[in-house]
Amino acid sequence: MNTFLWLILPYVALTSFALGHVWRYRHDQFGWTTRSSQMYESRLLQIGSPLFHFGLLAVIAGHVGGLAVPKSWTQALGISDHAYHYLAVIPGTLAGIAVITGLVILLYRRITVSAVRKATTKGDIFMYAVFIFTVLTGMVNTVWENIVAGGYDYRETVSPWFRSVFMLSPDPDLMIGIPVSFQLHAIAALVLFTIWPYTRLVHVFSAPLGYLFRPYVVYRSKDVAKRGSSPYDRAWETANSRH
């Protein structure tokens, strides 16, 4: 079981994540969307969505720093384990609270607004269940294990295992004997990455960065009375052609 969970499953998740996005893009470009429901309800969305997304960005940044940066690097910078503990736990707790608050608002909206509820698929429900479990186990790790239970140095076990997977020299023994909440959180995250390309989560890779570089879209009214032209003139007629 340890071999499957900490050696096989990580590469299954990474393979599904990479190839699944390629498959989805080639065969379902029109479905590459969040299936926005803003038209059905916007008040709760305007509150819950920023809390959820900005909190999640902070959580991801914290995970990248905690898992990808070796402990020896922070120590070389003069950051003690005690100081790192506070730098990780306090912002991580606040970010987690923002994610959970936003998620509760969005789920309440999805359940109580009839049109949004009807637009929810079985795949959405499964994705939400896995995502919620991932978030909750993450909060248990941050709040319970690191604050209430006295702290657990995951940088001695989970972080080296994470890096070993990407270095193609996995060491599953590092995950044996760690707190159950950390194991459940890692498993939930691997399952989430496995199903990611086949859910609405693909919209993460559809950020409209092109809007930052495209030229402005200029809108001009058609003054038919002054120009004496037909109301069926070409809407895309350039300004220069009118002079």
C-alpha positions as CSV (number, residue, x, y, z in Angstrom):
1,M,0.0,0.0,0.0
2,N,2.8,2.4,0.8
3,T,4.4,1.7,-2.6
4,F,1.1,2.4,-4.3
5,L,0.3,5.6,-2.4
6,W,3.7,7.2,-2.4
7,L,5.4,5.8,-5.5
8,I,2.8,4.8,-8.1
9,L,-0.1,7.2,-7.3
10,P,2.1,10.4,-7.7
11,Y,3.1,9.5,-11.2
12,V,-0.4,8.4,-12.1
13,A,-1.6,11.9,-10.9
14,L,1.1,13.7,-12.8
15,T,0.6,11.7,-16.0
16,S,-3.2,12.3,-15.9
17,F,-2.7,16.0,-15.1
18,A,-0.3,16.5,-18.1
19,L,-1.9,14.3,-20.7
20,G,-5.4,15.0,-19.6
21,H,-5.0,18.7,-20.3
22,V,-3.6,18.0,-23.7
23,W,-6.5,15.6,-24.5
24,R,-9.1,18.1,-23.1
25,Y,-7.6,21.0,-25.2
26,R,-7.6,18.9,-28.4
27,H,-11.1,17.4,-28.0
28,D,-13.1,19.8,-25.9
29,Q,-11.9,23.4,-26.4
30,F,-15.5,24.6,-26.2
31,G,-15.9,22.9,-22.8
32,W,-12.7,24.5,-21.5
33,T,-14.5,26.9,-19.1
34,T,-15.8,27.4,-15.6
35,R,-19.4,27.4,-17.0
36,S,-19.9,30.8,-15.5
37,S,-23.2,31.3,-13.6
38,Q,-22.8,35.0,-13.0
39,M,-26.0,35.7,-15.0
40,Y,-28.0,33.7,-12.4
41,E,-26.8,35.4,-9.3
42,S,-24.0,38.0,-8.7
43,R,-24.3,39.4,-5.2
44,L,-23.0,36.3,-3.4
45,L,-20.5,35.6,-6.2
46,Q,-19.0,39.0,-5.8
47,I,-18.3,38.3,-2.1
48,G,-17.3,34.6,-2.2
49,S,-15.3,34.5,-5.4
50,P,-12.5,37.0,-4.4
51,L,-12.2,35.5,-0.9
52,F,-11.9,32.0,-2.4
53,H,-9.5,32.8,-5.3
54,F,-7.2,35.2,-3.5
55,G,-7.0,33.0,-0.5
56,L,-6.3,30.0,-2.7
57,L,-3.4,31.9,-4.4
58,A,-1.9,32.5,-1.0
59,V,-2.3,28.9,0.0
60,I,-0.6,27.7,-3.3
61,A,2.3,30.1,-2.7
62,G,2.7,28.8,0.8
63,H,2.7,25.2,-0.5
64,V,5.3,26.0,-3.1
65,G,7.6,27.6,-0.5
66,G,7.1,24.9,2.0
67,L,7.5,21.9,-0.3
68,A,9.9,23.1,-3.0
69,V,12.3,25.1,-0.9
70,P,14.7,22.8,1.2
71,K,15.0,23.4,4.9
72,S,18.7,24.0,4.5
73,W,18.1,27.0,2.2
74,T,16.0,28.9,4.8
75,Q,18.5,28.0,7.5
76,A,21.3,29.4,5.3
77,L,19.4,32.6,5.0
78,G,19.4,32.9,8.8
79,I,15.7,31.9,9.3
80,S,15.4,29.8,12.4
81,D,12.9,26.9,12.6
82,H,11.0,28.8,15.2
83,A,10.7,31.9,12.9
84,Y,9.8,29.8,9.9
85,H,7.1,28.1,11.9
86,Y,5.4,31.5,12.6
87,L,6.0,32.7,9.0
88,A,4.2,29.6,7.7
89,V,1.4,29.1,10.3
90,I,0.0,32.6,10.7
91,P,-0.3,33.5,6.9
92,G,-1.3,30.0,6.2
93,T,-4.1,30.0,8.7
94,L,-5.4,33.4,7.5
95,A,-5.3,32.2,3.9
96,G,-7.1,29.0,4.8
97,I,-9.8,30.9,6.6
98,A,-10.3,33.1,3.5
99,V,-10.5,30.0,1.3
100,I,-13.0,28.2,3.6
101,T,-15.2,31.4,4.0
102,G,-15.3,31.9,0.2
103,L,-16.0,28.3,-0.4
104,V,-18.9,28.2,2.1
105,I,-20.4,31.3,0.4
106,L,-20.0,29.8,-3.1
107,L,-21.4,26.4,-2.0
108,Y,-24.4,28.1,-0.3
109,R,-25.0,30.0,-3.5
110,R,-24.8,26.8,-5.6
111,I,-27.2,25.0,-3.3
112,T,-29.8,27.8,-2.7
113,V,-29.9,29.4,-6.1
114,S,-32.1,27.1,-8.3
115,A,-30.5,27.9,-11.7
116,V,-27.0,27.5,-10.3
117,R,-27.9,24.2,-8.6
118,K,-29.4,22.8,-11.9
119,A,-26.2,23.7,-13.7
120,T,-24.2,21.6,-11.3
121,T,-23.1,18.2,-12.8
122,K,-22.2,15.0,-11.0
123,G,-18.6,15.6,-12.0
124,D,-18.8,19.0,-10.2
125,I,-20.1,17.3,-7.1
126,F,-17.3,14.8,-7.0
127,M,-14.7,17.5,-7.7
128,Y,-16.1,19.7,-4.9
129,A,-16.1,16.7,-2.4
130,V,-12.4,16.0,-3.2
131,F,-11.5,19.7,-3.0
132,I,-13.3,20.3,0.3
133,F,-11.6,17.2,1.8
134,T,-8.2,18.6,0.6
135,V,-8.9,22.0,2.1
136,L,-10.1,20.6,5.4
137,T,-7.2,18.2,5.9
138,G,-4.9,21.1,5.0
139,M,-6.4,23.2,7.8
140,V,-6.1,20.3,10.2
141,N,-2.4,20.2,9.4
142,T,-2.0,24.0,9.8
143,V,-4.1,24.6,12.9
144,W,-4.2,21.3,14.8
145,E,-0.8,19.7,14.1
146,N,1.2,22.9,14.0
147,I,-0.5,24.9,16.7
148,V,-2.5,22.7,19.1
149,A,-0.5,19.5,18.9
150,G,2.8,21.2,19.3
151,G,4.0,21.3,15.7
152,Y,5.2,18.8,13.1
153,D,8.2,19.5,10.9
154,Y,6.9,18.3,7.5
155,R,10.1,19.7,5.9
156,E,11.9,16.7,7.2
157,T,9.6,14.2,5.5
158,V,6.8,15.4,3.2
159,S,8.9,18.1,1.5
160,P,11.9,15.8,0.6
161,W,9.4,13.2,-0.6
162,F,7.6,15.8,-2.8
163,R,10.9,16.9,-4.3
164,S,12.1,13.3,-4.8
165,V,9.0,12.6,-7.0
166,F,9.8,15.4,-9.3
167,M,13.5,14.5,-9.4
168,L,12.5,11.0,-10.6
169,S,14.1,9.4,-7.6
170,P,11.0,8.9,-5.3
171,D,11.6,7.8,-1.7
172,P,8.2,6.5,-0.4
173,D,9.7,5.5,2.9
174,L,9.8,9.2,3.9
175,M,5.9,9.2,4.1
176,I,5.8,6.2,6.5
177,G,4.9,7.1,10.0
178,I,4.0,10.8,9.4
179,P,0.7,12.1,11.0
180,V,-2.4,10.7,9.4
181,S,-3.8,14.1,8.5
182,F,-0.7,14.8,6.4
183,Q,-1.1,11.5,4.6
184,L,-4.8,12.1,3.9
185,H,-4.0,15.6,2.7
186,A,-1.4,14.3,0.3
187,I,-3.6,11.6,-1.0
188,A,-6.5,14.0,-1.5
189,A,-4.2,16.4,-3.4
190,L,-3.0,13.6,-5.7
191,V,-6.6,12.5,-6.4
192,L,-7.5,16.2,-7.1
193,F,-4.6,16.5,-9.6
194,T,-5.7,13.2,-11.2
195,I,-9.2,14.4,-12.0
196,W,-8.2,18.1,-12.6
197,P,-8.2,18.1,-16.4
198,Y,-11.7,16.5,-16.6
199,T,-13.4,19.1,-14.5
200,R,-14.1,22.9,-14.5
201,L,-10.7,23.3,-12.8
202,V,-9.1,23.6,-16.2
203,H,-10.1,27.3,-16.2
204,V,-7.0,27.9,-14.0
205,F,-5.0,27.7,-17.3
206,S,-7.4,30.0,-19.2
207,A,-6.5,33.3,-17.5
208,P,-7.2,36.0,-20.1
209,L,-3.6,37.3,-20.2
210,G,-4.1,38.3,-23.8
211,Y,-6.3,41.1,-22.6
212,L,-3.2,42.8,-21.2
213,F,-1.6,43.1,-24.7
214,R,-4.5,43.4,-27.2
215,P,-5.4,46.8,-28.6
216,Y,-8.4,48.7,-27.3
217,V,-11.8,47.9,-28.8
218,V,-13.3,51.2,-30.0
219,Y,-17.1,51.4,-30.0
220,R,-18.8,54.1,-32.1
221,S,-22.4,54.9,-32.4
222,K,-24.0,54.8,-35.8
223,D,-25.6,58.2,-36.4
224,V,-27.9,57.2,-39.3
225,A,-29.8,60.6,-39.3
226,K,-26.7,62.6,-40.0
227,R,-25.1,60.2,-42.4
228,G,-28.2,59.4,-44.3
229,S,-27.2,55.8,-44.7
230,S,-29.0,52.6,-44.3
231,P,-29.4,51.1,-40.8
232,Y,-27.8,48.0,-42.3
233,D,-24.4,49.5,-42.9
234,R,-21.4,47.4,-42.0
235,A,-20.9,47.7,-38.2
236,W,-17.2,47.1,-38.7
237,E,-16.7,50.1,-41.1
238,T,-13.5,51.9,-40.1
239,A,-13.5,55.5,-39.0
240,N,-11.2,56.5,-41.9
241,S,-13.6,55.2,-44.5
242,R,-16.3,57.6,-43.3
243,H,-14.3,60.8,-44.1
